[in-house]
Amino acid sequence: MKKAGGGGGGGGGAAADKKRGRRSYAESAADAPTRKQAVKKDVFQIFAEKVRDHKDLESRWAVLQETRVEYFRGKDFVSFLRNHAELKDLLESDKHLEVEDIANILLRKNLIVRCDRVVKTVRPGKRKLSTWPAHLEIFADQVFSDNDAFFAWTFVNRRPLWQTLLSFCWPVLTLAICLFPVYPHQVKLFILYFCAGALLLILCLLLLRALIFGGLWVILGKRVWFFPNILAEEATLKELFQFWPKKDEGERPKWTARLFYAIVAVLVILLLRHHAPDEAARARYQQRVSNIIDDVLEWSPRLALSGMMEKQVVNVTDSNNNVTDGSKAGAETVAEPEYTEGDPVADQFEEEEIQDVGHTDHRY
C-alpha cells in the first residue's frame, strides 16, 4: 500500500511538473511580443543615435520653449537616408520601411518632435524666410513632412570622452585663475602677454571684417561677412569659426543710402584724425597703463602683509601724536585763561598792569 501510495505521489508530482512547464511556456509565449516591442524600441533608439551622430546630416541649434535643441530639416533627412541606406540595417525587420514611415515611428516614440519657425513673416530687407531659424515652436500636427518642416531631437545625446574630461578641467582652471597673484613673475608676464595678444587678435579680426563689409557694401552693394557666425549666440564650435560668408539673401541697397553712409564714414574719420591725442598725451597714457601693469605684476602676499603692518604702525604713531598735541594745547589753555569783555577779574588785572607800568615810569 505504501509503495502504491508512493507511486501515486510520484505520478502526481510528474503531472504537476508538466503543468508548471506548460504554464511557464505559456507565460514565455505571452511575453514574447512584449520583448519584441522592447527590442524594436532599442533598435529605433540606436538608429536615432547613429543618425544624429552622423556628420552628413546637416543640423543646427535653436531655442525651443526656452530650451536649446538640435534640429534638422525634413528634406535633409529624406536625402540623407537615400544616400546612406546601410543605416536602415540597424532596424532589422523594419529596414524595408520607407523614409516617411521611419520618421513617423520616430515621432510616435518621442525620439523627435516636429517644430515650426516662430517668425513666419519676411523681415524688412530680406527676400525670403531664414533657412535655419534660431527660434522654434512645437507644431500642432506631429506628422512627417519634407516641405519646410523642422524636427528636433528629444533625447540627450551621449557626451564624448573629451567633453567629460574637459568638464573636470573647469574647476582646476577656476582655481588657477584665483591663484594668479601668487604666481612667479615670469609666469605672470606670459599670461599677461598671452591674454593681451588674444584680445588684440579678436579686436583686429572684428575691425577687419567690419571694414571689408563696409567697403564692399558701399562700392558693390553686397553684404559680405567673413566669419559670419563669430558673434552668433547659438552656434557650435565648428560653425563659430566658419570662414566663408553666407549667401546674401537681402535686397540690394539703394545708391542713395550707400552714398550717405560713405559720406558719414569719411566725416567720422576726419573727426577722429582732428581730435587725435598728441605725443605727450600718448606718452602720459602709456606711462599710466605701464604703472598699473607693474602694480599688478609686482603684487605679492608678502608685500600686502608688510603694507598692512606699515599702515597699522602709521595709525598708532598718528594717534600718539594727536594725544601729545592735545595735552600741549590743554596746558597752554590752562596757563593763559581767556577773559571776556566786562569781566571784573579782567578789569582788575588790567588796572594792576597799568599801575605797574606807572611805577616803572616814575622810577626812570
C-alpha positions in Angstrom: 0.0 0.0 0.0 2.8 2.4 0.9 4.5 1.6 -2.4 1.3 2.2 -4.3 0.8 5.4 -2.4 4.4 6.4 -3.1 3.9 5.6 -6.8 0.8 7.6 -6.9 2.6 10.6 -5.2 5.4 10.3 -7.8 2.9 10.3 -10.6 1.1 13.4 -9.2 4.5 15.2 -8.9 5.3 14.4 -12.5 1.9 15.8 -13.6 2.5 18.9 -11.5 5.9 19.4 -13.2 4.3 19.1 -16.6 1.6 21.7 -15.7 4.3 24.0 -14.5 6.3 23.5 -17.7 3.2 24.3 -19.8 2.4 27.4 -17.7 6.0 28.7 -18.0 5.9 28.0 -21.7 2.6 29.9 -22.0 4.0 32.8 -20.0 7.1 33.0 -22.1 5.0 32.9 -25.3 2.8 35.7 -23.9 5.9 37.8 -23.0 7.4 37.3 -26.5 5.6 40.2 -28.2 6.5 42.5 -25.3 10.1 41.5 -25.6 10.0 42.1 -29.4 8.5 45.5 -28.8 11.3 46.3 -26.4 13.8 45.2 -28.9 12.2 47.4 -31.5 12.3 50.3 -29.2 16.0 49.7 -28.6 16.6 49.3 -32.3 15.0 52.7 -33.2 16.8 54.3 -30.3 20.1 53.0 -31.7 19.1 54.1 -35.2 18.3 57.6 -33.9 21.6 57.9 -32.1 23.5 56.8 -35.2 21.7 59.2 -37.5 22.2 62.1 -35.1 25.9 61.4 -34.7 26.4 61.1 -38.5 28.3 64.1 -39.9 26.4 64.1 -43.3 23.1 65.0 -41.7 23.1 68.8 -41.6 21.7 70.2 -38.4 21.6 73.4 -36.4 20.9 74.6 -32.8 17.9 76.7 -31.9 15.8 77.7 -28.9 12.6 75.7 -28.4 10.4 76.8 -25.5 13.4 78.3 -23.6 15.4 75.1 -24.3 18.4 74.8 -26.6 17.8 71.9 -29.0 19.4 70.4 -32.1 17.2 70.1 -35.1 17.3 69.2 -38.8 15.1 69.7 -41.9 12.7 67.1 -43.3 14.1 67.3 -46.8 17.6 66.8 -45.5 16.5 63.7 -43.6 15.0 62.2 -46.7 18.1 62.8 -48.8 20.4 61.5 -46.0 18.6 58.1 -45.7 18.6 57.7 -49.5 22.3 58.3 -49.7 23.0 56.2 -46.6 20.7 53.2 -47.0 23.0 51.0 -45.0 21.8 52.6 -41.8 18.4 51.0 -42.3 20.1 47.7 -41.5 20.0 48.7 -37.8 16.2 48.4 -37.9 16.4 44.7 -38.6 12.9 43.6 -39.6 11.8 47.2 -40.3 14.7 48.0 -42.6 12.4 47.9 -45.7 10.2 50.7 -44.5 10.0 54.0 -46.4 11.7 57.1 -45.1 8.4 58.7 -44.2 7.3 55.6 -42.2 10.6 55.5 -40.3 10.3 59.2 -39.4 6.7 58.7 -38.2 7.7 55.9 -36.0 10.4 58.1 -34.5 7.7 60.7 -33.9 5.5 58.2 -32.2 8.3 57.0 -30.0 9.1 60.7 -29.0 12.6 60.4 -30.3 12.0 63.5 -32.5 9.4 66.3 -32.4 8.1 68.3 -35.3 8.7 72.1 -34.9 7.8 75.2 -36.8 9.5 78.6 -37.1 8.3 81.3 -34.7 8.8 84.2 -37.2 6.6 83.4 -40.2 6.9 86.7 -42.0 9.8 88.0 -44.1 11.8 90.6 -42.2 12.3 94.0 -43.7 15.3 94.0 -46.1 15.1 90.2 -46.7 13.8 88.4 -49.7 12.7 85.2 -48.0 12.5 83.5 -44.7 15.6 82.3 -42.9 16.8 78.8 -43.9 17.7 77.9 -40.3 15.6 79.8 -37.8 17.0 80.5 -34.4 13.7 80.2 -32.5 11.2 77.3 -32.9 7.9 76.2 -31.6 6.1 72.8 -31.4 4.0 72.1 -34.5 0.4 71.0 -33.9 0.3 68.1 -36.4 3.0 65.6 -35.4 3.3 64.0 -38.9 6.5 63.8 -41.0 6.8 66.2 -44.0 9.7 67.3 -46.2 8.1 70.6 -47.1 9.7 73.3 -44.9 9.4 71.2 -41.8 11.9 71.0 -38.9 12.4 68.2 -36.5 14.3 68.4 -33.1 15.9 65.6 -31.3 14.3 65.0 -27.9 16.8 62.6 -26.2 20.0 63.7 -24.6 23.0 62.7 -26.7 25.8 60.8 -25.1 28.8 63.0 -24.4 32.1 62.1 -26.0 35.1 61.3 -23.7 36.9 64.6 -24.4 33.8 66.6 -23.2 33.7 64.6 -20.0 37.4 65.2 -19.4 37.0 68.8 -20.2 34.3 69.2 -17.6 36.7 68.2 -14.9 39.2 70.8 -16.0 36.9 73.8 -15.3 37.3 73.7 -11.5 41.1 73.4 -12.0 41.1 76.4 -14.3 39.0 78.5 -11.9 41.4 77.7 -9.1 44.3 78.6 -11.3 42.8 82.0 -12.1 42.2 82.7 -8.4 45.9 81.9 -7.6 47.2 84.3 -10.2 48.6 86.8 -7.7 51.0 84.3 -6.2 52.5 83.1 -9.5 56.1 83.8 -10.2 56.9 87.0 -12.1 57.8 85.2 -15.4 54.5 83.2 -15.4 52.6 86.4 -14.8 54.3 88.1 -17.8 53.5 85.1 -20.0 49.8 85.1 -19.0 49.5 88.8 -19.4 51.1 88.9 -22.9 49.1 85.8 -24.0 45.7 87.3 -22.9 46.6 90.7 -24.3 47.6 89.1 -27.7 44.4 87.1 -27.8 42.3 90.1 -27.1 44.2 92.2 -29.7 43.7 89.4 -32.3 39.9 89.3 -31.6 39.6 93.1 -31.9 41.6 93.2 -35.1 39.6 90.4 -36.6 36.3 92.2 -35.8 37.6 95.5 -37.1 38.9 93.9 -40.3 35.7 92.1 -41.1 33.7 95.3 -40.4 36.0 97.3 -42.8 35.6 94.6 -45.5 31.8 94.6 -45.1 31.6 98.4 -45.2 33.8 98.7 -48.2 32.0 96.0 -50.3 28.6 97.3 -49.2 29.4 100.9 -50.3 31.2 100.0 -53.5 29.3 96.9 -54.8 26.2 96.9 -52.7 27.0 93.3 -51.4 26.7 92.1 -47.9 29.8 90.0 -47.3 30.6 88.9 -43.7 33.7 86.8 -43.3 33.4 84.6 -40.2 29.6 85.1 -40.3 28.9 83.2 -37.1 31.6 84.6 -34.9 29.1 86.8 -33.0 26.2 84.3 -33.1 24.6 83.3 -29.8 23.5 79.9 -30.9 26.4 78.2 -32.8 28.6 75.2 -32.5 32.3 75.4 -32.3 32.6 74.4 -35.9 30.1 76.9 -37.1 31.7 79.6 -34.9 34.9 79.6 -37.0 33.3 79.2 -40.4 35.3 81.5 -42.7 33.4 81.7 -45.9 30.4 84.1 -45.9 26.8 83.1 -46.3 24.8 83.8 -49.4 23.4 87.3 -49.4 19.6 86.9 -49.2 18.7 90.5 -48.7 17.6 93.2 -51.2 20.3 95.3 -52.9 20.7 98.6 -51.0 19.8 101.9 -52.8 22.7 104.0 -54.1 21.5 107.0 -52.1 21.9 105.0 -48.8 25.3 103.8 -49.8 26.4 107.4 -50.7 25.0 108.7 -47.4 26.9 106.2 -45.3 30.1 106.7 -47.3 30.0 110.5 -46.5 29.3 109.7 -42.8 32.3 107.4 -42.7 34.6 110.0 -44.2 33.4 112.6 -41.8 33.9 110.3 -38.8 37.5 109.5 -40.0 38.3 113.2 -40.4 36.8 114.0 -37.0 38.9 111.3 -35.3 42.0 112.4 -37.0 41.5 116.0 -35.9 40.9 115.1 -32.3 43.7 112.5 -32.1 45.9 112.9 -29.0 49.4 114.3 -29.4 52.6 112.6 -28.5 52.7 114.0 -24.9 49.2 112.7 -24.2 50.0 109.3 -25.6 53.2 109.1 -23.5 51.3 110.0 -20.3 48.6 107.4 -21.0 51.3 104.8 -21.8 53.1 105.6 -18.5 49.8 105.3 -16.6 49.0 101.9 -18.1 52.6 100.7 -17.5 52.3 101.7 -13.8 49.0 99.8 -13.5 50.5 96.7 -15.1 53.6 96.9 -12.8 51.4 97.2 -9.7 49.5 94.0 -10.8 52.6 92.0 -11.7 54.7 93.0 -8.6 51.9 92.3 -6.1 52.5 89.5 -3.6 51.0 88.4 -0.3 54.3 89.4 1.5 54.1 92.9 0.2 50.4 93.1 1.1 51.1 92.0 4.6 54.0 94.4 5.0 51.9 97.2 3.7 49.1 96.4 6.2 51.7 96.4 9.1 53.1 99.7 7.9 49.5 101.1 7.9 49.0 99.9 11.4 52.3 101.5 12.6 51.4 104.8 11.0 47.9 104.8 12.6 49.4 104.1 16.0 52.0 106.9 15.5 49.3 109.3 14.4 47.2 108.6 17.4 50.1 109.2 19.7 50.9 112.5 18.1 47.3 113.5 18.4 47.4 112.7 22.1 50.6 114.7 22.6 49.3 117.7 20.7 46.1 117.6 22.7 48.0 117.7 26.0 50.1 120.6 24.9 47.1 122.6 23.8 45.5 121.9 27.2 48.5 123.1 29.1 48.6 126.3 27.1 44.9 126.8 27.7 45.4 126.5 31.5 48.4 128.8 31.5 46.7 131.6 29.6 43.0 131.8 30.5 40.7 133.8 28.3 38.7 136.8 29.6 35.6 138.3 28.2 34.8 142.0 28.0 33.1 143.3 31.1 34.5 140.7 33.4 35.5 142.3 36.8 38.5 139.9 37.2 39.8 141.0 33.8 39.3 144.7 34.6 41.2 144.3 37.9 44.0 142.5 36.1 44.3 145.4 33.6 44.4 148.1 36.3 47.2 146.2 38.1 49.2 146.2 34.9 48.7 149.9 34.3 49.8 150.7 37.9 52.9 148.6 37.4 53.7 150.5 34.2 53.2 153.9 36.0 55.5 152.9 38.9 58.1 151.9 36.4 57.8 155.3 34.6 58.2 157.3 37.9 61.4 155.4 38.7 63.0 156.5 35.4 
